[in-house]
Amino acid sequence: MTAPPLADPPARRVPQLVLVLMGVSGSGKSTLALELQRVLGWKFQEGDDLHPPANVEKMRAGRPLDDADRLPWLQAVARWIDERLAAGEPGIVTCSNLKRAYRDITVGARPGVRLVFLKGDEAVIHRRVARRQHHYMPPSLLRSQFETLEEPGGDEHPIVVTAGRPPPQTAAEVVRRLADPGR
């Protein structure tokens, strides 16, 4: 007895894009990115790894970054995205992208780039951040991230998902929405 043919999985119908996963620290960007990387097989760049050392030290000291601090980091994220696009390769990158002005730098009007916003409740995310070990973003800075956050508008065409759900469920939702944009 032969097995019935498999239905076309949504991951096969996802166009070659660069996904930019945004949200406050602790919203699950990296965890979701790793799950999407597993499902799609795309290159993944942890955006936090692109921070200049001075930014990392400032955050470790419990001081929030300002726009001047963030600019070289955002430009590094944008370079990574542009490299993928120039090579015709899909990719996944994490970046808090808290303000519209930041997203104008990283996403802008680039064709082939899609924003995924992990939206979550501050209390839930605070608990997650408080449980983290060995991360330079202390829980004391989370409030400043929520104060800075400008949720993406409809004109940015974000895929909005709920932070804190199991990563396989969230990744499946993102993949379905990418494969069938009308849903």
C-alpha positions in Angstrom: 0.0 0.0 0.0 1.4 3.4 -1.0 1.0 6.5 1.0 -1.2 9.2 -0.5 0.7 12.1 -2.2 1.6 14.8 0.2 -0.3 18.1 -0.2 1.8 21.0 -1.3 3.2 22.3 2.0 2.9 26.1 2.4 6.7 26.4 2.8 7.2 25.4 -0.9 4.9 28.3 -1.9 6.7 31.0 0.1 8.4 33.5 -2.2 12.1 34.1 -1.9 12.2 37.1 0.5 14.2 38.6 3.3 12.1 38.5 6.5 12.8 41.1 9.1 11.5 39.9 12.5 10.8 42.9 14.8 9.5 43.5 18.3 10.7 44.4 21.8 13.5 42.4 23.5 12.1 39.1 24.8 9.2 38.9 22.2 10.7 35.8 20.7 12.3 37.1 17.5 15.4 34.8 17.7 13.4 31.8 18.7 10.9 32.3 15.8 13.8 33.1 13.4 15.4 29.8 14.2 12.1 27.9 13.7 11.6 29.7 10.4 15.2 28.8 9.4 14.5 25.2 10.2 11.2 25.2 8.1 12.4 27.3 5.2 16.1 26.5 5.1 17.0 30.2 4.8 20.1 31.9 6.1 19.5 33.6 9.5 21.3 36.6 11.0 20.9 37.4 14.7 20.5 41.2 14.5 21.9 41.7 18.0 25.2 40.3 16.8 25.5 43.3 14.5 25.5 45.8 17.4 28.8 47.7 17.8 30.6 46.8 21.1 29.8 50.2 22.6 26.1 49.5 22.3 26.4 46.1 24.0 28.4 47.7 26.9 25.8 50.5 27.2 23.0 48.0 27.4 24.9 45.7 29.9 25.3 48.8 32.1 21.5 49.2 32.1 21.4 52.3 29.9 19.0 52.4 27.0 20.3 53.2 23.5 19.4 56.4 21.8 18.9 57.0 18.1 22.6 57.9 17.6 23.6 54.7 19.2 21.2 52.7 17.1 22.1 54.2 13.7 25.3 52.2 13.0 23.5 49.0 14.1 20.5 49.7 11.8 22.9 50.4 8.9 24.6 47.1 9.6 21.2 45.3 9.5 20.3 47.1 6.3 23.7 46.1 4.7 23.0 42.4 5.6 19.5 42.7 3.9 21.0 44.4 0.9 23.6 41.7 0.5 20.9 39.0 0.5 18.9 40.9 -2.1 21.9 41.5 -4.3 22.8 37.8 -4.2 19.2 36.8 -4.9 19.1 34.9 -1.7 16.3 34.7 0.9 17.1 35.3 4.5 15.9 36.0 8.0 17.2 38.8 10.3 16.1 39.9 13.7 16.0 43.6 14.6 13.8 45.3 17.2 13.0 48.0 14.7 11.0 49.8 17.4 10.4 53.1 15.5 9.1 53.8 12.0 12.3 55.7 11.3 14.3 52.6 12.1 12.2 50.5 9.7 12.7 53.2 7.0 16.4 52.4 7.3 16.2 48.6 7.5 13.2 47.8 5.3 12.3 51.0 3.6 10.9 50.6 0.1 13.1 47.5 -0.6 11.2 45.1 -2.8 11.5 41.5 -1.5 11.6 42.4 2.2 8.8 41.5 4.5 8.3 42.7 8.1 7.1 40.2 10.8 6.0 41.9 14.0 5.9 39.9 17.2 3.3 41.7 19.3 3.1 40.9 23.0 1.9 42.0 26.4 4.5 43.8 28.4 3.9 41.8 31.6 4.3 38.5 29.8 7.4 39.6 28.0 8.9 41.1 31.2 8.6 37.6 32.8 10.4 36.1 29.8 13.2 38.6 29.9 13.6 38.2 33.7 14.2 34.4 33.2 16.9 34.9 30.6 20.5 34.3 31.5 23.6 35.5 29.8 21.9 38.2 27.8 23.0 41.8 27.8 19.5 43.3 27.7 18.5 43.6 31.4 14.8 43.5 32.3 15.1 47.1 33.5 15.4 48.3 29.9 12.2 46.6 28.7 10.0 49.6 29.8 12.0 51.9 27.6 11.5 49.6 24.6 7.7 49.6 25.0 7.8 53.4 25.4 9.8 53.7 22.2 7.7 51.1 20.2 5.8 52.5 17.3 3.8 49.5 16.0 4.0 49.1 12.2 1.1 50.6 10.2 -0.9 48.9 7.5 1.1 50.7 4.8 4.1 48.7 6.0 2.3 45.5 5.3 3.5 43.6 8.4 2.6 40.1 9.3 1.6 40.5 13.0 1.8 37.5 15.2 1.3 37.1 18.9 4.5 36.8 21.0 4.7 33.9 23.4 3.0 31.2 21.4 4.8 28.0 20.7 7.4 28.7 18.0 6.2 25.9 15.6 2.7 27.3 15.7 3.9 30.9 15.1 6.2 29.8 12.3 3.5 27.8 10.6 1.2 30.9 10.8 3.9 33.1 9.2 4.6 30.6 6.5 0.9 30.2 5.7 0.5 34.0 5.4 3.5 34.3 3.2 2.4 31.4 1.0 -1.2 32.7 0.7 -1.0 36.5 1.1 -4.8 36.9 0.7 -5.5 35.0 3.9 
